[in-house]
Amino acid sequence: MGTDFNRNLTVLTTPQYDGLHTLSLKNGTIEEYLFNIRSVMDCVVQNYSKVFAVRVDLRFPDMFESGDTAVITRFFESLKAQLKADYQAKLRNTTDGQVHASELFYIWVKEISGRDKCHYHVCLFFNGHAYKSLGKFELDRANMYNRIHKAWASALRLDVSHVQGLLHFPENAQYLLCRNQADFTYIYQDLFKRLSYFAKTDTKIYGNGNHNFGCSRVSGRLQSW
């Protein structure tokens, strides 16, 4: 964990939190992060009976100043603006009025690799009635894959063609949680266990005054660390 570890945080060494399984990680997980992860997940599934979740990793180009702490905020703001624009476009073009809006909910963690390169692990949550897949992994399509690319390009202030290799969607990156279906609890628990990786104590930067974890604010109880 290092000498700069935030002593206000609580380390859990058993692979379980609040009745849910977590990953078994060498130096444990941070309880406050797990609390926030579960709070966001619970808020989303309370808001939407169907939730589309996406795991994505965001990397920086060479020579980019990864200490820019506003970059992750710019990413989310760009994605929110695109969701709003997409909803308004659908409203203009619909004939039956069946258009679903979606807020953006998110959880992120900033980590550092062996070469002192920072990167973000992110989970994005959408209304599953509005969005249910990333779509084809090709640029210039009107799908979520492209919206996420455009948001990261906007955050880095680069052309979208220059960021394609900087985003990584890991295996099984897409989840659909349907509150009224029999497999909901299994999928919820599986996603929470996967996201418990965000709460590991290792590979984070402590003591420099910058946040290394953040999420959507729900119920006024959440904060960045």
N, C-alpha and C positions, 0 to 999 in steps of 0.2 A: 504493500500500500504506500509505503514511503512516509517520510517524516512530516510531509505537509498535509497528510490526510486530515480532513475536516472532522474534528472530534465531536462536533454537534450531530454527526450522523451515526446511525446504529447499524452495526454489522451483524448479519444473521449467518450462521454457519451450517444450519440444517436446510436441506433442499425443500423447504415448504414455507408458505406464507398464507395465513388466514384460511387454512383449509385447502389451499391450492398447491400443486407441485411446482417447484422451480427447478431450474438447471442446477446440477451439482457443480459448483465453481470453486476453484482451488482456495481462494481467499475470501469466499463468502459473497453475499449480496448486501445491498444497502436497503434497510427496511423502508426508509422514507421514499426511496425511488419506487419500490414495489407498491407502496400505498398509492402513490400518484398514478402509476400504470393502471392499477385496478380501478381507481376513481375515474380515470378517463374512459376506460372500457365500459364501466357500468353506466356512465353518463350517456355514452353513444348508444348503447343498446336500449336505454330507457327512452331516448329521443326517437330512435328509428327501429321499427320491427325487423328490418333487414339492414345489415351493415356490411359494406364492402371495405376491407382493410388491405393495405399494401405495405410490404416491407421493401425499403430501398436504401442503398448506401450512396452517400454523396461524397465525392472526392474533389480535391483541389488540383488545378493544373500546376505544372512545375513553375516555380518562380512566383506563384501567387502568395500573397501575405495571408496565411490562414489564421492569423491573429485578429482578423476583421470580425469582431463579435456580432456585428449587425447582419452578417451574410445570411444566417439561418432565418432571421426575421424577414429579410427581403424575400427569401424563398417562399415562406408561407404566405406573405402578403400577395405575391405574384400569383400563386396558385388560387388563393381566395378570389382575386379579381377575375381570373379565368373562369372559375365556377360561376360567378355572378353573371359574366358576359354570356356564358353558355346557356344559362337558365333563361336569360332575357331573349336570346336568339331563338330558343325553343318555344318560348311564349309567343313570339311573333309569327312563328311558322306552324304552330299547331292548329288543327281544325277541331279537335275534340276536347281541348282544355286539360288533357291528362298530362300535365308536366310537373315533375317533382323537383323541388329545390334541394340543395345539399349544403349544409355548413361543412367546414373543414375542421376536423379534430386531429390532433397529432401528439406524438411523443418522440423526443429526440435525445440522443446522447452524443457528445463529442469525445472522441478518443484519439489517442496518439499511437502511431505505429513505431516499429523498431528504428526507422530512419527519421524519427522526430517529425513525421508528416501527420497532420491532423486530418480527420475524416469524420463524417457524421453517419450514424445509424439512425434511421427514421422509420416510424410506422405512421401511415396516413389512414384516416377513417372517413368514409363518405356514407351518405344515405344510399343504401343498397337498392332503393327503388329508382334512384337517378343514375347510378353507375354500378356496374357489376363485373367489369373486367378492365384490364389495361389496354386491350385491343392489340392489334398487330404491332410488333416491334419494328416499325418503320417510321422514319421521319416524315413530316408533312401530312400526317393523317390527323383527322379530328378525333382523337381519342385520349385516354388518360395517360398513356405512355408519353405522348407528345406534350401534354400539358405539364407533366412533371419535368420533362427536359427543358421546356421553355421557362419554367419557374427557376430552375437551377441556373440557366443561362442568364436570366434577368438578375438573379442574386449576385452572380459573378461579374455582371456587366459585360458579357460576351455574346457573340452570335451563337444561336442554338447549334449550328453546325460544329462549333468548337467544343461542345460539352458532351457529345454522344459517348465518348469513352470514359467519361467521369462519373457516370451513373451505373450502378450495378443492382440489378434485381436478383436477389438470391433465389435458390431453388425453392419452389412452392411459396412464392412471394405473395400470392393472392388468397384471401380468405373471404368467404361469404357466410356471415352469421345470421341465421334466420330464427328469430326469437320463438316462433311458433312451431318449429320443426324439431323432431326427436333428437337430432344430432347436435342441437345448439350447445348443450352443456359440454359435450366432448370437444367441439371446435373452440368454444370459449376457453376451456382449460388448456387446450393445446396451444392456442395463441398466447395466453398469459405465460405459460411455461417458456415459450420461445422468447417473449419480450423480457423475461426475467434476466436475460443476457445483458440487457441495457443497465441493469442494476448491479453488475459485478463491480467489485472494488478496484480491480486491476485496469491498467491502460488508460486511466483518466488523469487529468491534470488538476492537481489540488494546490491551493496556496497562492495562485497568481491573481486572484480577484475576479476571474472570469467564471461564468457558469459552464458546467459540463453536462448538465441534464436540464431538460425543460419539457413542458407539455402544455396543452390547452388548459386554460383556467376554467375549472368547473366548480360550482358551489362556493367559489371564493376561498377555497382552502388550499389551493395548489401554488407552488412556487418553484422557481429555478434554483439550482444549487451549483 
